[in-house]
Amino acid sequence: PSTNQLYQLRPGVKDGCKYHEKLTGKERHGPVLDVDMAYFCNQDSLWTDPSEDFEFFLVHEMFPSYNAVNATGSDITPKIWFKGRQYDIEQATEYTPAKKPPEFSTITLGGLK
């Protein structure tokens, strides 16, 4: 990449979650309403500690794209919570049994390691 930085992102998502409107002063869950709920902001969400299963890595000026679908017919604004880290990329050097490497991970980006 043009810079020596790598970005790790973990989005907080829950697959198949349904959003329902919560009106103040109204019956929030009628007998025919499915009560499987998602959250409208990351402060209230149980998903603010995202899973490694959903993490991905980016380099500078490579932007993620998301498609959020609202199948309820109600006006809502879904939110996604990210936990991110920034790493510096260094040139790997040759190591021998006498000179062991520091801890590292192999990252695949676009099919290249």
Stockholm file with secondary structure:
# STOCKHOLM 1.0

chainA/1-113         PSTNQLYQLRPGVKDGCKYHEKLTGKERHGPVLDVDMAYFCNQDSLWTDPSEDFEFFLVHEMFPSYNAVNATGSDITPKIWFKGRQYDIEQATEYTPAKKPPEFSTITLGGLK
#=GR chainA/1-113 SS CCSSEEEEEEEECCTTCCCCCCCTTSCSSCTTSCCCCCCSSTTTCTTSSCCGGGCEEEETTCCCCCCCCCCSSSCCCCCCEEEEEEEECCCCCCCCSSSCCCSCCCCCBTTBC
#=GC SS_cons         CCSSEEEEEEEECCTTCCCCCCCTTSCSSCTTSCCCCCCSSTTTCTTSSCCGGGCEEEETTCCCCCCCCCCSSSCCCCCCEEEEEEEECCCCCCCCSSSCCCSCCCCCBTTBC
//
